[in-house]
Amino acid sequence: MIADFVFQLPPDGSVAQGAPSLTHGSSAIVEIISNIGPVAVGVLILLLIASLYSWTVTLGKISTFGKAAKESRRFIRGFRKASRLQEIVTLAAECKMSPLAQVFEDVYETYKRQTGGSGPPRNLASLERSAQTAASEAITGLEQRLTWLATIASVSPFVGLFGTVMGIVDAFHGLGAEGSATLRAVAPGISEALITTAAGLFVAIPAVAAYNQFTARIKVFAAATDDFCRELLNSLDEIPVRATPPRSSSPEPTREAVREVDRGLYK
């Protein structure tokens, strides 16, 4: 039956003539781009540069945020399980991408200046200011170059629209020069102009989507960093409680007191 149907097709190739219609749209776009004017070419080159930079920032931020999230999870687990301060110092040196580790390193430097690296802190307010400053710097580092994504997302459609307006102006100028108000005379110029609008949207849509996603992730990082600052400061404030053994009539501390000191994080 299939063979009979195939041999009954019209011999003039009327069915085959419809096949090139699938590639007609792409060939028309290529033909329009090859014939566009200098203003449109400049607009398309500018949009291409913006698109390349936008994707460079996007891919870089995906990698940076992924590493920061992974190292932050590792650091907070190690921080809560550590029994000695030096263990956390070593772990923070291995988690440079984590904003939590960056906060800890800055607070630890202030703590060492106050106490020499052991004992209760003398000025908890100073440690709190160090934590706030470090958290702000860590989040600012994650926000680098995001303003470019926002700029590209907001400006690209207007750049494309500028190319469209200039293309339509050229089309109507050519229409007035020819003196014939026909669709054939005006359609090529208008279609050429609309290419720049499409290019502007093509650049802007991924940029605005990436910017919104990154902004949401930065808010998560900021909230986690603030929570860690409070947790770290609470731990520092508890040093006298953890490091002071209970009073005893015997000259040596009891076994329970020694065990409590060993469990302390800041020995």
VODO-870863 format. One line per field, with one value per residue (C-alpha): x, y, z; residue in three letters. Coordinates in steps of 0.02 Angstrom, whole numbers. Example, Ala and Ser with C-alpha at 12.3 -4.5 7.8 and 13.67 -1.06 7.14 Angstrom:
REM residues 2
x = c(615; 684) $
y = c(-225; -53) $
z = c(390; 357) $
code = c(ALA; SER) $
This chain:
REM residues 267
x = c(0; 141; 225; 63; 42; 219; 201; 36; 119; 108; 255; 272; 353; 218; 239; 426; 410; 346; 501; 613; 485; 564; 727; 651; 641; 823; 883; 779; 860; 1033; 990; 924; 1080; 1194; 1107; 1087; 1154; 1302; 1196; 1116; 1286; 1354; 1205; 1223; 1410; 1375; 1241; 1357; 1492; 1363; 1299; 1472; 1514; 1345; 1373; 1550; 1487; 1344; 1453; 1583; 1453; 1377; 1549; 1585; 1418; 1428; 1599; 1546; 1392; 1488; 1629; 1506; 1417; 1584; 1643; 1487; 1486; 1669; 1641; 1504; 1601; 1772; 1840; 1986; 2003; 2153; 2047; 1931; 2078; 2143; 1972; 1945; 2109; 2042; 1874; 1929; 1774; 1655; 1592; 1575; 1760; 1804; 1703; 1785; 1961; 1931; 1849; 1988; 2119; 2031; 2015; 2202; 2244; 2138; 2188; 2340; 2238; 2170; 2054; 1894; 1881; 1906; 1789; 1646; 1580; 1743; 1721; 1542; 1600; 1733; 1602; 1484; 1623; 1685; 1510; 1480; 1645; 1610; 1438; 1507; 1634; 1495; 1402; 1547; 1500; 1315; 1277; 1340; 1210; 1075; 1140; 1146; 972; 896; 994; 999; 815; 836; 994; 899; 754; 875; 930; 749; 704; 854; 811; 631; 694; 805; 661; 544; 683; 707; 520; 515; 660; 578; 410; 312; 214; 218; 245; 389; 479; 456; 458; 646; 694; 569; 617; 799; 758; 664; 816; 900; 750; 752; 940; 915; 785; 898; 1034; 922; 816; 958; 1043; 889; 852; 1031; 1029; 869; 934; 1100; 1016; 908; 1060; 1154; 1010; 1027; 1215; 1185; 1058; 1173; 1319; 1219; 1164; 1343; 1401; 1278; 1327; 1512; 1489; 1384; 1522; 1651; 1541; 1529; 1718; 1726; 1586; 1669; 1848; 1821; 1818; 1699; 1764; 1827; 1907; 2043; 2193; 2173; 2017; 1898; 1888; 1721; 1796; 1943; 1824; 1722; 1877; 1935; 1767; 1783; 1808; 1934; 2071) $
y = c(0; 121; 84; 115; 282; 334; 294; 390; 555; 692; 684; 874; 883; 995; 911; 929; 1113; 1143; 1067; 1221; 1322; 1257; 1344; 1496; 1594; 1567; 1607; 1767; 1822; 1787; 1887; 2033; 2036; 2032; 2187; 2295; 2471; 2537; 2599; 2429; 2345; 2456; 2417; 2229; 2234; 2329; 2205; 2059; 2129; 2156; 1979; 1902; 2001; 1959; 1772; 1786; 1866; 1741; 1586; 1658; 1695; 1522; 1448; 1571; 1548; 1359; 1355; 1479; 1377; 1213; 1282; 1371; 1207; 1123; 1264; 1276; 1088; 1093; 1246; 1161; 998; 1071; 1051; 1171; 1344; 1295; 1168; 1307; 1416; 1276; 1244; 1429; 1432; 1291; 1377; 1544; 1560; 1547; 1714; 1627; 1583; 1761; 1827; 1705; 1752; 1938; 1910; 1792; 1923; 2046; 1914; 1876; 2060; 2067; 1905; 1836; 1687; 1615; 1663; 1765; 1920; 2087; 2188; 2095; 2254; 2267; 2088; 2128; 2276; 2167; 2035; 2162; 2239; 2069; 2013; 2171; 2149; 1966; 2003; 2150; 2032; 1917; 2065; 2118; 2144; 2110; 2292; 2261; 2125; 2245; 2380; 2263; 2197; 2371; 2456; 2321; 2337; 2525; 2501; 2381; 2504; 2640; 2530; 2498; 2682; 2724; 2582; 2641; 2818; 2752; 2649; 2798; 2905; 2778; 2772; 2959; 2953; 2820; 2907; 2744; 2694; 2507; 2367; 2302; 2468; 2483; 2302; 2267; 2421; 2386; 2203; 2255; 2377; 2250; 2135; 2252; 2249; 2059; 2062; 2182; 2066; 1917; 2002; 2074; 1923; 1807; 1953; 2001; 1818; 1791; 1954; 1906; 1733; 1798; 1933; 1802; 1694; 1842; 1873; 1692; 1715; 1877; 1795; 1646; 1763; 1865; 1706; 1646; 1813; 1795; 1614; 1658; 1804; 1697; 1567; 1699; 1767; 1593; 1571; 1614; 1490; 1351; 1383; 1411; 1249; 1239; 1276; 1128; 1102; 995; 1084; 990; 1010; 864; 748; 823; 999; 945; 861; 1022; 1126; 1003; 1015; 1203; 1277; 1409; 1315) $
z = c(0; 41; -124; -218; -130; -170; -355; -361; -313; -445; -565; -574; -401; -325; -156; -158; -195; -19; 65; 51; 151; 311; 271; 188; 351; 398; 221; 223; 387; 316; 160; 265; 376; 224; 153; 310; 321; 421; 568; 591; 575; 714; 825; 796; 835; 996; 1046; 1005; 1120; 1258; 1237; 1247; 1404; 1481; 1455; 1521; 1682; 1695; 1677; 1794; 1928; 1912; 1950; 2090; 2177; 2161; 2245; 2378; 2423; 2427; 2535; 2650; 2686; 2720; 2832; 2939; 2967; 3018; 3128; 3227; 3247; 3288; 3465; 3447; 3374; 3269; 3177; 3119; 3068; 2957; 2885; 2846; 2750; 2641; 2608; 2536; 2426; 2572; 2643; 2812; 2812; 2765; 2911; 3030; 2975; 3002; 3171; 3222; 3181; 3294; 3428; 3420; 3438; 3595; 3680; 3590; 3527; 3690; 3830; 3831; 3720; 3805; 3694; 3613; 3529; 3431; 3370; 3320; 3215; 3133; 3093; 3015; 2910; 2852; 2806; 2705; 2612; 2575; 2502; 2403; 2327; 2269; 2193; 2081; 1897; 1929; 1891; 1714; 1693; 1750; 1633; 1483; 1522; 1529; 1389; 1254; 1202; 1180; 1078; 966; 957; 903; 758; 714; 712; 604; 486; 468; 435; 296; 226; 216; 146; 8; -18; -43; -163; -271; -267; -262; -106; -132; -7; -111; -91; 98; 162; 145; 245; 384; 398; 405; 544; 649; 653; 777; 893; 893; 928; 1075; 1153; 1122; 1224; 1361; 1408; 1466; 1556; 1657; 1699; 1760; 1860; 1950; 1992; 2056; 2160; 2243; 2282; 2354; 2474; 2532; 2557; 2653; 2769; 2800; 2836; 2960; 3050; 3057; 3129; 3272; 3300; 3302; 3421; 3537; 3540; 3581; 3719; 3797; 3813; 4000; 4036; 3938; 3992; 4179; 4279; 4427; 4601; 4698; 4866; 4789; 4709; 4546; 4435; 4432; 4283; 4232; 4231; 4123; 4002; 3989; 3951; 3817; 3732; 3726; 3553; 3603; 3695) $
code = c(MET; ILE; ALA; ASP; PHE; VAL; PHE; GLN; LEU; PRO; PRO; ASP; GLY; SER; VAL; ALA; GLN; GLY; ALA; PRO; SER; LEU; THR; HIS; GLY; SER; SER; ALA; ILE; VAL; GLU; ILE; ILE; SER; ASN; ILE; GLY; PRO; VAL; ALA; VAL; GLY; VAL; LEU; ILE; LEU; LEU; LEU; ILE; ALA; SER; LEU; TYR; SER; TRP; THR; VAL; THR; LEU; GLY; LYS; ILE; SER; THR; PHE; GLY; LYS; ALA; ALA; LYS; GLU; SER; ARG; ARG; PHE; ILE; ARG; GLY; PHE; ARG; LYS; ALA; SER; ARG; LEU; GLN; GLU; ILE; VAL; THR; LEU; ALA; ALA; GLU; CYS; LYS; MET; SER; PRO; LEU; ALA; GLN; VAL; PHE; GLU; ASP; VAL; TYR; GLU; THR; TYR; LYS; ARG; GLN; THR; GLY; GLY; SER; GLY; PRO; PRO; ARG; ASN; LEU; ALA; SER; LEU; GLU; ARG; SER; ALA; GLN; THR; ALA; ALA; SER; GLU; ALA; ILE; THR; GLY; LEU; GLU; GLN; ARG; LEU; THR; TRP; LEU; ALA; THR; ILE; ALA; SER; VAL; SER; PRO; PHE; VAL; GLY; LEU; PHE; GLY; THR; VAL; MET; GLY; ILE; VAL; ASP; ALA; PHE; HIS; GLY; LEU; GLY; ALA; GLU; GLY; SER; ALA; THR; LEU; ARG; ALA; VAL; ALA; PRO; GLY; ILE; SER; GLU; ALA; LEU; ILE; THR; THR; ALA; ALA; GLY; LEU; PHE; VAL; ALA; ILE; PRO; ALA; VAL; ALA; ALA; TYR; ASN; GLN; PHE; THR; ALA; ARG; ILE; LYS; VAL; PHE; ALA; ALA; ALA; THR; ASP; ASP; PHE; CYS; ARG; GLU; LEU; LEU; ASN; SER; LEU; ASP; GLU; ILE; PRO; VAL; ARG; ALA; THR; PRO; PRO; ARG; SER; SER; SER; PRO; GLU; PRO; THR; ARG; GLU; ALA; VAL; ARG; GLU; VAL; ASP; ARG; GLY; LEU; TYR; LYS) $
